[in-house]
Amino acid sequence: MSEQDPQATAASHATGADAPEGAQPQADAAAHAQALADLAGIRRSIDNFDAALIHILAERFRCTQRVGELKAAHGLPATDRDRELRQVERLRELARESDLDPEFAEKFLGFVIAEVINHHKRIAGESS
Amino acid sequence: MSEQDPQATAASHATGADAPEGAQPQADAAAHAQALADLAGIRRSIDNFDAALIHILAERFRCTQRVGELKAAHGLPATDRDRELRQVERLRELARESDLDPEFAEKFLGFVIAEVINHHKRIAGESS
């Protein structure tokens, strides 16, 4: 920490100048240990969220694969620009509601759709 | 549909050559309507998965924001390359288990981490 937290400084002043020698380093070490424990806890949550994201993405690709098959079997157009625009608007709105950057939500959908197109191209390449 | 389904052809032969005129176009129209209904159903699932993805991503960014604050407050290094490598390996394994392309899972994590770095830079820029 390059700057001292003013509150922490005030608190240590309030406890008096007669604190035993070594008390401050001990307090720093305890705060550092607590920070590392907090960090480990948050990382466990991040890992859980990442596992959920991967599994939902896997299921989403199962859906788009079925969409691709249906469209191919019934001669439906491969892309639907109107639907994509509605998806973008909806995800931007959901992002705003959950305090996520709407620009990121739009980039994310673009990233996923690009992969769907890659999938479809790979499938088309394999079957041709 | 550019190619006829052999099973459907066999079935229509089995019902006899004396099928009333217009039966085939009607069957085609019914199959087309069914395909559109199936497509709408799958798209509802995709929309639900997308909403779940956005909300989980929002919560993940709340976590990484807290990580950024903790690291700044306690002088912990901003990046942890070992952790990133472990995350990549774990997500590739989860992807394999759920039949998702491990390359995509790795790209996805890179995409999200790049946004986390953007967030942190924006926060640093705002507070400087």
Chai-1 contact restraints between the chains, C-beta under 6 A:
chainA,res_idxA,chainB,res_idxB,connection_type,confidence,min_distance_angstrom,max_distance_angstrom,comment,restraint_id
A,M1,B,G75,contact,1.0,0.0,6.0,A-B,restraint_1
A,H32,B,H74,contact,1.0,0.0,6.0,A-B,restraint_2
A,A35,B,L70,contact,1.0,0.0,6.0,A-B,restraint_3
A,A35,B,H74,contact,1.0,0.0,6.0,A-B,restraint_4
A,D38,B,L70,contact,1.0,0.0,6.0,A-B,restraint_5
A,L39,B,L70,contact,1.0,0.0,6.0,A-B,restraint_6
A,I42,B,C63,contact,1.0,0.0,6.0,A-B,restraint_7
A,I42,B,R66,contact,1.0,0.0,6.0,A-B,restraint_8
A,I42,B,V67,contact,1.0,0.0,6.0,A-B,restraint_9
A,S45,B,C63,contact,1.0,0.0,6.0,A-B,restraint_10
A,I46,B,C63,contact,1.0,0.0,6.0,A-B,restraint_11
A,F49,B,I56,contact,1.0,0.0,6.0,A-B,restraint_12
A,F49,B,R60,contact,1.0,0.0,6.0,A-B,restraint_13
A,A51,B,L94,contact,1.0,0.0,6.0,A-B,restraint_14
A,A52,B,I56,contact,1.0,0.0,6.0,A-B,restraint_15
A,L53,B,I56,contact,1.0,0.0,6.0,A-B,restraint_16
A,I54,B,L91,contact,1.0,0.0,6.0,A-B,restraint_17
A,I54,B,L94,contact,1.0,0.0,6.0,A-B,restraint_18
A,I54,B,A95,contact,1.0,0.0,6.0,A-B,restraint_19
A,I54,B,A105,contact,1.0,0.0,6.0,A-B,restraint_20
A,H55,B,S98,contact,1.0,0.0,6.0,A-B,restraint_21
A,I56,B,F49,contact,1.0,0.0,6.0,A-B,restraint_22
A,I56,B,A52,contact,1.0,0.0,6.0,A-B,restraint_23
A,I56,B,L53,contact,1.0,0.0,6.0,A-B,restraint_24
A,A58,B,S98,contact,1.0,0.0,6.0,A-B,restraint_25
A,A58,B,L100,contact,1.0,0.0,6.0,A-B,restraint_26
A,R60,B,F49,contact,1.0,0.0,6.0,A-B,restraint_27
A,C63,B,I42,contact,1.0,0.0,6.0,A-B,restraint_28
A,C63,B,S45,contact,1.0,0.0,6.0,A-B,restraint_29
A,C63,B,I46,contact,1.0,0.0,6.0,A-B,restraint_30
A,R66,B,I42,contact,1.0,0.0,6.0,A-B,restraint_31
A,V67,B,I42,contact,1.0,0.0,6.0,A-B,restraint_32
A,L70,B,A35,contact,1.0,0.0,6.0,A-B,restraint_33
A,L70,B,D38,contact,1.0,0.0,6.0,A-B,restraint_34
A,L70,B,L39,contact,1.0,0.0,6.0,A-B,restraint_35
A,H74,B,M1,contact,1.0,0.0,6.0,A-B,restraint_36
A,H74,B,A35,contact,1.0,0.0,6.0,A-B,restraint_37
A,G75,B,M1,contact,1.0,0.0,6.0,A-B,restraint_38
A,L91,B,I54,contact,1.0,0.0,6.0,A-B,restraint_39
A,L94,B,A51,contact,1.0,0.0,6.0,A-B,restraint_40
A,L94,B,I54,contact,1.0,0.0,6.0,A-B,restraint_41
A,A95,B,I54,contact,1.0,0.0,6.0,A-B,restraint_42
A,S98,B,H55,contact,1.0,0.0,6.0,A-B,restraint_43
A,S98,B,A58,contact,1.0,0.0,6.0,A-B,restraint_44
A,L100,B,A58,contact,1.0,0.0,6.0,A-B,restraint_45
A,F104,B,E115,contact,1.0,0.0,6.0,A-B,restraint_46
A,A105,B,I54,contact,1.0,0.0,6.0,A-B,restraint_47
A,F111,B,F111,contact,1.0,0.0,6.0,A-B,restraint_48
A,E115,B,F104,contact,1.0,0.0,6.0,A-B,restraint_49
